[in-house]
Amino acid sequence: MILYAIPVSSYSAKVRMQLELKNIDYDMLPPPGGYSSPEYMEIISLGTLPGLKDGDFCISESDVITSYLEEKYPQPSLMPGDAQDHARQRYMARYHDLWLEPHLRKTFAQLDPATRDEKISNDLLDKFQQRIDLMEKLIEPAPYMCGDQISIADLAFPATFTLAELMLPVFSREIRFGPRVQAWRETIYDNPVVKAITDESRQATLEWMNGGGG
Ligand SMILES: N[C@@H](CCC(=O)N[C@@H](CS)C(=O)NCC(=O)O)C(=O)O
C-alpha cells in the first residue's frame, strides 16, 4: 500500500497516524512531480495529498481514506462503540476538515506582510479562533475526544494546531485553547504515534515557513 504524503501535509498526518496506530504496512512517497502534477493526477485525479494506492485502487480525500482503512482493517478499531459513537467521531473529523482547518489554510496566502490584506487575514483568524472556542461545547474529553479510546476524531487536530501555533505569531497573534481542548491536547500528545508524526510535521512546517510558505 502506498500513501502519497509529505511531512508538511496536515491532512496526510491524520492518515499516517491511522495507518501506524493500526499497524498497517505502507510506503510513504511524495507525489510524483509534486501536488497537482500531470504524473500525480494520473494516479490521484484531484492531485491533493494524501492519496492512497492499494493495488490498483486509488483514492483521495483523507476522510474517505480513513473510512476505507477502518472497513478494510477493522482491528484495532479507531471507531470504537456503537452507531452514535461513530456519528460523534465522524462529526468531529468533519468539523475539523470543513469548519475549522479551512480558515487557517486560507491564511497561507496572507503570510507575506508585503502583500497581506489585514482585513482578510484578521477575519480568517477570528473565525479560526471561534471554531476552537466552539469545541469547548462540542467535546467532553474522557480523556480522548470521543471517549476512553483514541478514535478517528482525535487524529486531524494535532497537526493543524501545531501549524496554527507556528503560523499565528507571523500575524502577531496567539492561539488560545479553552480548558477542555487543553486537557484533550495533553492526553493526545502522550500517544507516541501522534507525538512522533506531529513533531515531524512541526519541523517540516518550520522549514516550509522559513522558505516563505509557498
Ligand atoms: N479535503 C482534502 C484536503 C486535502 C488538502 O488540502 N491537502 C493539501 C495538503 S495538506 C493539498 O493537497 N494541497 C494542494 C492542493 O490543494 O492542490 C482531504 O481531506 O484530503
The ligand as a Gaussian input file, in Angstrom:
#p B3LYP/6-31G(d) Opt

LIG

0 1
 N      -10.238000      17.662000       1.742000
 C       -8.902000      17.206000       1.464000
 C       -7.912000      18.317000       1.753000
 C       -6.532000      17.898000       1.388000
 C       -5.589000      19.067000       1.230000
 O       -5.976000      20.254000       1.251000
 N       -4.342000      18.717000       1.064000
 C       -3.332000      19.710000       0.821000
 C       -2.057000      19.287000       1.515000
 S       -2.291000      19.219000       3.288000
 C       -3.104000      19.734000      -0.673000
 O       -3.096000      18.704000      -1.312000
 N       -2.887000      20.945000      -1.223000
 C       -2.606000      21.097000      -2.626000
 C       -3.813000      21.458000      -3.457000
 O       -4.865000      21.764000      -2.875000
 O       -3.696000      21.431000      -4.686000
 C       -8.584000      15.960000       2.302000
 O       -9.195000      15.786000       3.357000
 O       -7.764000      15.146000       1.870000

